[in-house]
Amino acid sequence: MADQALTAGQYIKHHLQNMTYGQHADGTWGLAQTAEEAKEMGFVSINVDTMFWSIFLGVMFLWIFRRAAKNATADTPSGLQNFIEMIIEFVDGSVKSAFSGRNPIVAPMALTIFIWVFLINFMDLIPVDWLPGTVTWIAATFFGADPHHFFFKVVPSTDPNREKTSTTKSGKKPGGQEGHIGKTLERTKNPDKVKVIKVDRSKLPSGEYKEVGYDLRQVFDIDISRVVTEYQAQVLEDEKGRRFTAPFPKGVTKAVQYGTSIKAHSVYMSQFQLVPYDRIRDCFIALIISINIAVLDPASFAPSNFIPFGIFLVSK
């Protein structure tokens, strides 16, 4: 069979099969010669090509970055150093915009995963037959392997490592299922606003009309607006020139400051909804409130900061 040419379908299937090592049906261990043998090996098997390229690319990533770190200089940085610094700044910025906490492991782990996955997928740019063809030629020439039964995949990310199961319809109707406890809007007896819509009598046929009632519809919405409260503490002076100033409410300590509702919303969006700082700031700017990122400092994440937000939800 080594001298027979593969058909187009066989060629594609050959390139989609991993080099699998495991236990054969007769109890012996070795490389699978066909896709069926690889499938029969089951869980007690390993895709040698996937493991090789994953480990090789990981080691290459560590070697390149270690070399760049050892040769790093602030005087005349090399092209490799500039490239790596650009990657580090990109990953660092991405982590800061998506992760609001402080952890010394997150950024290095993100950099490792980013570079490793990039190198793994970069292997897909190499012509599909170059590396597999070279390895197959070596195996056939020096070890007498059948090139049609020798498999070698270069891109580790194309190894699913599991069988894909087709999803089947459950047969359930769309929407809430039986036993599901739902919540439907109910009409309130005390609406915040009432807008009366009058009938345009000029568009009615001629005749006498009398009012018999109203057709009611309610719309639930939220009203988000900026509210600036100015506290004016009265100052009294006695006959001796001594001044006495009325105390400001608790928490009002500066000439201009953010209110508790802004702090509560900021903390809620950052710590509970995990919205990045920059997006929280953009949200408040859209509401005509220029907010300082210092408001989101973890030091202000006291439980008391959430109380105004809870009151806001209950009151609405």
ABEGO torsion letter per residue (X at the ends): XAABBBBAAAAAAAAABBBBBBBBAAGBBEBBABAAAAAAAEABBBBAAAAAAAAAAAAAAAAAAAAAAAABBAABBBAAAAAAAAAAAAAAAAAAAABABBBAAAAAAAAAAAAAAAAAAAAAABBAAAAAAAAAAAAAAAAGBBAAABBBBABAAABAGBBBBBBBBAGBBBEBBBGBBBBBBBBBABBABBBBBBBBAAABBBEBBBBAEBBBBBBBBBBBBBBBBBBBBBBBBBAAGBBBBBBBBBGBABABBBBAAAAAAAAAAAAAAGBBAAAAAAAAAAAGBBBBAAAABAAAABAAAAAAAAAAAAAX
